[in-house]
């Protein structure tokens, strides 16, 4: 069973919208939660990056799977890259697949 956590994002428009982030159970070794946690990133940090309006400015695509790739910061200032799949556009629903600290340029 999937759990859904809700956060807010501010896209490049004046109106705020809601985004839903879908996480598999943390004890599912093949799930997205376990994959993110294994990389040393918390689920909360991913939610923070996905809800950071500045993250949505620098959107790219993952070379490995073509999913959107967002670079952003957590509330504590940690820089992260988050790869996610968009499963619904309106209202926006996403499934993170991985997250990591990118190399400094």
JOQUIGI-V758356 format. One record per pair of residues at least 12 apart in sequence whose ideal C-beta (glycine too) atoms are under 10 Angstrom apart, sorted by the first residue. I is the first residue (numbers start at 0). J is the second residue. If there is no record, write none. Layout:
i=I j=J
i=I j=J
This chain:
i=0 j=23
i=0 j=24
i=0 j=27
i=1 j=21
i=1 j=22
i=1 j=23
i=1 j=24
i=1 j=27
i=1 j=30
i=1 j=31
i=1 j=94
i=2 j=20
i=2 j=21
i=2 j=22
i=2 j=23
i=2 j=24
i=2 j=25
i=2 j=32
i=3 j=19
i=3 j=20
i=3 j=21
i=3 j=22
i=3 j=92
i=4 j=18
i=4 j=19
i=4 j=20
i=4 j=21
i=4 j=22
i=4 j=42
i=4 j=43
i=4 j=45
i=4 j=46
i=4 j=49
i=5 j=17
i=5 j=18
i=5 j=19
i=5 j=20
i=5 j=46
i=5 j=50
i=5 j=90
i=5 j=92
i=6 j=18
i=6 j=19
i=6 j=20
i=6 j=43
i=6 j=45
i=6 j=46
i=6 j=47
i=6 j=48
i=6 j=49
i=6 j=50
i=6 j=51
i=7 j=49
i=7 j=50
i=7 j=51
i=7 j=52
i=8 j=49
i=8 j=50
i=8 j=51
i=8 j=52
i=8 j=54
i=8 j=55
i=8 j=91
i=8 j=93
i=9 j=50
i=9 j=51
i=9 j=52
i=9 j=53
i=9 j=55
i=10 j=52
i=10 j=55
i=10 j=56
i=10 j=91
i=11 j=52
i=11 j=55
i=11 j=56
i=15 j=52
i=16 j=89
i=16 j=90
i=16 j=91
i=17 j=50
i=17 j=90
i=17 j=91
i=17 j=92
i=18 j=46
i=18 j=49
i=18 j=50
i=18 j=55
i=18 j=85
i=18 j=87
i=18 j=90
i=18 j=91
i=18 j=92
i=18 j=93
i=19 j=86
i=19 j=87
i=19 j=90
i=19 j=91
i=19 j=92
i=19 j=93
i=19 j=94
i=20 j=42
i=20 j=45
i=20 j=46
i=20 j=49
i=20 j=50
i=20 j=81
i=20 j=83
i=20 j=91
i=20 j=92
i=20 j=93
i=20 j=94
i=20 j=95
i=21 j=83
i=21 j=84
i=21 j=86
i=21 j=87
i=21 j=92
i=21 j=93
i=21 j=94
i=21 j=95
i=22 j=35
i=22 j=42
i=22 j=45
i=22 j=46
i=22 j=94
i=22 j=95
i=23 j=35
i=23 j=94
i=23 j=95
i=25 j=42
i=30 j=94
i=31 j=45
i=31 j=82
i=31 j=83
i=31 j=84
i=31 j=94
i=31 j=95
i=31 j=96
i=31 j=97
i=31 j=98
i=32 j=45
i=32 j=95
i=34 j=95
i=34 j=96
i=34 j=97
i=34 j=98
i=35 j=79
i=35 j=81
i=35 j=82
i=35 j=95
i=35 j=96
i=35 j=97
i=35 j=98
i=35 j=99
i=36 j=98
i=37 j=97
i=38 j=79
i=38 j=97
i=38 j=98
i=38 j=99
i=38 j=100
i=39 j=98
i=39 j=99
i=39 j=100
i=40 j=73
i=40 j=77
i=40 j=79
i=40 j=80
i=40 j=81
i=40 j=95
i=40 j=97
i=40 j=98
i=40 j=99
i=40 j=100
i=41 j=73
i=41 j=77
i=41 j=98
i=42 j=95
i=42 j=98
i=43 j=73
i=43 j=74
i=44 j=71
i=44 j=72
i=44 j=73
i=44 j=74
i=44 j=75
i=44 j=77
i=44 j=79
i=44 j=81
i=44 j=98
i=45 j=69
i=45 j=71
i=45 j=73
i=45 j=79
i=45 j=81
i=45 j=82
i=45 j=83
i=45 j=93
i=45 j=95
i=45 j=97
i=45 j=98
i=46 j=73
i=46 j=81
i=46 j=95
i=47 j=71
i=47 j=72
i=47 j=73
i=47 j=74
i=47 j=75
i=47 j=77
i=47 j=79
i=47 j=81
i=48 j=69
i=48 j=70
i=48 j=71
i=48 j=72
i=48 j=73
i=48 j=74
i=48 j=77
i=48 j=78
i=48 j=79
i=48 j=80
i=48 j=81
i=48 j=83
i=48 j=95
i=48 j=98
i=49 j=69
i=49 j=71
i=49 j=79
i=49 j=81
i=49 j=83
i=49 j=91
i=49 j=93
i=49 j=95
i=49 j=98
i=50 j=71
i=50 j=74
i=51 j=69
i=51 j=71
i=51 j=72
i=51 j=73
i=51 j=74
i=51 j=79
i=52 j=71
i=53 j=69
i=53 j=70
i=53 j=71
i=53 j=72
i=54 j=69
i=54 j=70
i=54 j=71
i=54 j=72
i=54 j=79
i=54 j=80
i=54 j=81
i=55 j=67
i=55 j=69
i=55 j=71
i=56 j=69
i=56 j=70
i=56 j=71
i=57 j=69
i=57 j=70
i=57 j=71
i=57 j=80
i=58 j=70
i=59 j=80
i=59 j=82
i=60 j=82
i=61 j=80
i=61 j=81
i=61 j=82
i=61 j=83
i=61 j=84
i=61 j=96
i=61 j=97
i=62 j=82
i=63 j=82
i=63 j=96
i=63 j=97
i=64 j=82
i=64 j=84
i=64 j=96
i=64 j=97
i=65 j=82
i=65 j=84
i=66 j=81
i=66 j=82
i=66 j=83
i=66 j=84
i=66 j=85
i=66 j=93
i=66 j=94
i=66 j=95
i=66 j=96
i=66 j=97
i=67 j=81
i=67 j=82
i=67 j=83
i=67 j=84
i=67 j=85
i=67 j=93
i=68 j=80
i=68 j=81
i=68 j=82
i=68 j=83
i=68 j=97
i=68 j=101
i=69 j=81
i=69 j=82
i=69 j=83
i=69 j=93
i=69 j=95
i=69 j=98
i=70 j=101
i=77 j=100
i=78 j=100
i=78 j=101
i=78 j=103
i=79 j=98
i=79 j=99
i=79 j=100
i=79 j=101
i=80 j=97
i=80 j=98
i=80 j=99
i=80 j=100
i=80 j=101
i=80 j=102
i=81 j=93
i=81 j=95
i=81 j=96
i=81 j=97
i=81 j=98
i=81 j=99
i=82 j=95
i=82 j=96
i=82 j=97
i=82 j=98
i=82 j=99
i=83 j=95
i=83 j=96
i=83 j=97
i=83 j=98
i=84 j=96
